[in-house]
Amino acid sequence: MHSGERIECLRPASGLVTGIDPVMRACGGIWIAHGGGDADREVVDANNKILVPEDEKRYVLKQVWTNDKGQEDVYY
């Protein structure tokens, strides 16, 4: 990120997010997800975690970082 840029939280419209997010909001817990960008690294704590959603802080999002090979192995 460049100085002065604002980090914006975007909620994907995928089926997984649509199905799991309401359950996580209601029950709490930890959602483990791929961290995909510079902003993801900037918002997590020392344990690669962040409380979400931003306005409610109902559950923990744990970011996992992979290289291109690791991401290819998981997703393809």
Sequence and secondary structure as in RCSB ss.txt:
>XXXX:A:sequence
MHSGERIECLRPASGLVTGIDPVMRACGGIWIAHGGGDADREVVDANNKILVPEDEKRYVLKQVWTNDKGQEDVY
Y
>XXXX:A:secstr
  TT          HHHHHHHHHHHHH  EEEEE  SHHHHHHS TTSEEEESTTT  EEEEEE   HHHHHHHH
 
